[in-house]
Each structure stands twice: as structure tokens, then as C-alpha cells.
Amino acid sequence: MNIVPRETETNKPFQINTGDTHKLFFNGQVVELRVLKTGKTGTVSGYFNNFARLTEAAARWSGRAPAVYVTLNPVNPALLARASNCAKTNATGTTSDSDITARRWLPIDIDAIRPAGISSTNEEKAHAEQVVQAVKAFLQARGWPEPVFADSGNGFHLLYRVDLPNDDGSRHLLKACLEALDFFHSNDAAKVDLTTFNASRIWKLYGTMSCKGDSTPDRPHRQAKLLHFPNGVQTVPPETLQELAALLPKPEPVSEKVSSYKAGFDLDEWIAQHDLDVSHEKDTTTGHIWVLNVCPFNARHTGKSAFIMRLKNGAIAAGCHHNSCSGNGWHDLRDIYEPGWQDKHGASEDKQNQAQMLIALAAGVELFHTPNEIGYASFLVDGHRETWPLRSSGFRRWLVKQF
């Protein structure tokens, strides 16, 4: 929808074209309008099932606050009684997750990385556009339908229709979907917002102004716009959402032996030593990831689909999001660059462990020999010291017991 200003001053009311507004909502759906940081008037909130009235209320606040928001998912109709088709200032009650009756959207917000409280530059916004296009292509390649595509003012939005209950399972599923997209696509310049999974998430109302900080020539205030609304929006099936969520590497329990091995392994040095083609690296909620330009398992996979990751519990993971590479992991990757590494590692580790054990056992033993070169060991047994020849059965029994 488009805003046509009646006056040039930003504090004058706007006329908003409601032509596309209703497409985000179902007939009869109750929507909360919310405006934050309005100064003395506090939080402005109202509940609407009349979208023309919602648009009028939004127009009065567009440009007078950092942003104007709406709830995307359907709200319990009972909340209409809080402020029926009107917006009230200094609101004390707003929509919570428990007030949402169903999940209808997976909202994906991609924003430029910049200091808080200011608008993005054109260059920063271009970085966000690169990421949003990569995410869109990534999901399309996995069979996802065409999304709603929008300009948030400082970044970009993708909206995918879903049909899920509002429960913990849906919450965890959509959260994992966002984490998977962040894992593969966020970078140092723009990122996928990981917080948009909650049911009562408020969302920029398209057609209103995005006004973070002061409007300057290099960081201007911009209008949030609905760029493309596909005909006949298709719903993403739950199993398709689950497939995306499953791409995120999960931390796994690590045995004491493997944990000790990982702690002494320099993954950064290994990657540099073997000259892997790294696109970029970053920290994520589950660990540190290196994204590869070309998949080591299949050189035809060149879309930054492959990765190596050091999980927070010390384990190392690797893989590629293409189905044909789904069975490959870190050990398979290391086999490519270090054939026979597992046999070498196992033998050296066993040898090291035995030597360490012998040193530890000998720490409490006094060793000496007689002039005729017969060796003896003196050690404590039940509070008293005993001395035995090194080759005696008594000393061997003590060693076995200590071991």
C-alpha cells in the first residue's frame, strides 16, 4: 500500500491506500495496531476488525513515531473490547502469545547490521537485499512457494503462509527455521532476525514511515512498502518447515575421549592448512561456523551450501544442505583431506594415554637399585611403606590394583 502525504510536514496526517492491507489478514480477523515510543502518550494500542478504520488510525501516527506496527497472526476476538476499532494512548495491555488463536505466517526480517536507533544507509540496505535474495532463492530451491516480499524501510521482509496451531511445538519449529536461515545466510553486513518466531510478533505496517533516529541525507527515513504479493498465496506444509529446521546442526553429547581430542585440535589451523575455500565465518547460537564457497563433497554445489562448525560443547560438525550430501559429516570431510587419519589418531592417543598412566602411577613410588643392579620399588600400602623387587609378583599385584 502507498502513502500519499497531504502536507509536507511529517507531523501532518497521511492518507493510506488500503488496497493491499487486507491481504495480510483473513476476513473477520482481529488485528492489534501498536505504536511504541510516542513520548508522553506512551504506547498507543487498538484492536480492529475494520481495516479502513485501522488504516485511518495508522495514518495519524505514521511519521510521528519510529514505526507503526500490527500483529500478523489472528488475535482472540475478545480483545476487541479493549479498544474497538480505535487506538488509545497510554495503553497498559497489549497482545501476548497466549492471545493468538493460530499461526498464519512465518515472518522473516533481514536487516542491515548497524548501530541501534538509526536508519540504514543505502549501502547497508543493499547488503540486506543481497541476503534476502539469497534466502528467497535458497528456500525456492527446496520447494518453498513464492513469498510475500516487502521493504521494511531499513531492510527487507519475506512472509510465508503457514497453517499451524499456536502451541510450543509450532514455536520451536519456527524458531528452528529462523536459526537455520541465520546459520546459512547471515553475515557481517546483514542478518536474519532470530526473534520473530513468537506468536504475537508485531510487524511493520506497510505504507507507514520507518523513522529510526533523525532523518539525515545518508540515513533517511523511508516508507515501508509491500513490493510483491503473489496471486494465490500457497501455504508451506509442516513437513517442509521441518525439513528446513533439520538442516541446523544440533549439539550432540560428546564422550570423554572425543571431548579431550577436540579440546587439543586446532580447527582454524586445519582449515587454513588444507586451504578450504571459505566464504565467511561467524558466531551463531550453536557455535562458530565457516561457510564454504564450494562443497568439498560435490564441487557442483557452489552456492555456499557447505559448512564446517565448531559446536559450543566442543564437537565439530560439517555438512551441506543439498539432499545428495545429507549423509556426509565431519569425519567424511576429514577423510577427503587426511586419508587414514582415524587409524593414526587412535594409535597415537592410546600410546599417549598409556604413557600418562605410567607416569601417574610412578609419581607415588620411590625407585632405587642395589649395587648389583637389582631394582626395587618402595610404596605405601594401607598406611605403611613396603619395598618389593620390581620383578616380584607382589609389586605386579600392587600395580594391577592401582591401575
Number of C-alpha atoms within 10 A of each C-alpha: 17 18 19 12 14 11 10 7 9 14 13 15 20 23 18 23 15 19 10 14 19 13 11 15 18 13 11 12 18 26 27 29 28 27 26 16 13 16 10 8 12 15 19 20 25 26 28 27 19 17 19 17 16 22 21 18 23 27 22 17 23 28 24 20 18 22 25 28 21 23 22 26 27 22 25 16 17 10 19 18 11 16 15 17 22 19 25 21 15 15 17 10 11 17 21 12 14 13 18 23 18 19 22 22 23 25 25 23 23 28 27 26 17 13 8 9 11 18 27 25 17 15 12 19 22 19 20 28 20 15 24 26 13 18 21 16 14 18 17 13 11 14 11 18 17 23 23 19 20 20 23 26 26 26 26 27 26 22 19 19 20 19 15 16 15 20 15 8 11 20 16 13 18 25 18 21 23 23 25 20 23 22 26 23 20 26 21 12 17 24 22 27 17 19 13 18 22 19 29 24 18 20 19 24 26 26 30 29 26 26 24 21 15 13 14 11 8 11 18 20 23 20 22 26 22 20 15 14 16 12 8 7 14 14 16 19 13 13 9 14 18 14 12 20 20 15 20 19 18 11 16 13 11 14 10 9 9 12 15 12 14 17 12 8 13 9 15 10 10 13 14 11 9 11 9 17 16 17 13 15 17 14 16 15 11 17 20 17 21 23 26 21 19 21 24 21 17 13 9 9 18 13 12 20 18 24 26 23 24 20 20 14 15 20 20 23 21 20 23 26 20 15 8 11 16 11 9 14 17 15 14 16 18 16 12 12 13 12 12 11 13 12 10 10 11 11 10 10 14 11 10 11 11 11 12 11 11 12 11 12 13 13 8 11 14 12 15 14 12 8 7 6 8 11 14 18 18 17 17 13 10 6 7 7 9 13 16 17 17 17 12 11 11 13 19 14 11 14 13 8 8 8 10
